[in-house]
Amino acid sequence: MVFSHGGSSDLRYWEPQRKVFGARYRFVAYSRRFHGSGARPADGDDSGDAHNNDLLAIMRRLKAGPVHLVGFSTAIALRSTLGDPGLVRSLTIIEPNVPWLLDGDPEGEIVLTWWRDENERARVEAAGDAERGAKLWFELVNNRGPDTFDAQPEPLRRMWLDNFNARRPAAPVAGAADVRATRCHHSADPVVAAEYGMPYSRRIVDKLAG
């Protein structure tokens, strides 16, 4: 069972799940390149394709047959499944960031505008203060209101601060037609939304599940 984390995170994100899933499955979590608490290289490929290829390589090197793949937030797990569906026995995606599904959808366009406006508000309010920016970003995506970052367990806060400035993939990702095509191979796999998910994330989940 392979776990792929989201932005501002690393393999530590999945540690609370290790005991439960590890009792039944071989538990595999990894940190994406440029994530984690270690030193980061000054240069290197940080494209969406590089992250996608890394996950494909990990699944192949396990030599364990198709895996149960769990991906959070980023579209990396989804893209990897599209790229080589034979490597994936089941796919569970949690609030996948696939905003192109909202193009042309009136309600989707509204939440896309909200998302862009809130990102800009957080950037301006942080005013170049990286730690402040990390807290504001957490509160935006956590969607539970102000001061929720400081209420989180220390390991989660440390992980978030370690990774907030990790470079984020900016390369184009697979289009909506490719997402629809994967239904034939993984027709029963779940798309999960958080109880307090943002309107942006919840609309994406609704569109993808549909």
Secondary structure by P-SEA (a helix, b strand, c coil): cbbbbcccccccccccaaaaaaaccbbbbbbccccccccccccccccaaaaaaaaaaaaaaacccccbbbbcccaaaaaaaaaccccccbbbbccccccccccccaaaaaaaaaaaaaaaaaaaaacccaaaaaaaaaaaaacccccccccccaaaaaaaaacccccccccccccaaaaaaaccccccbbbbbcccccaaaaaaaaaaac
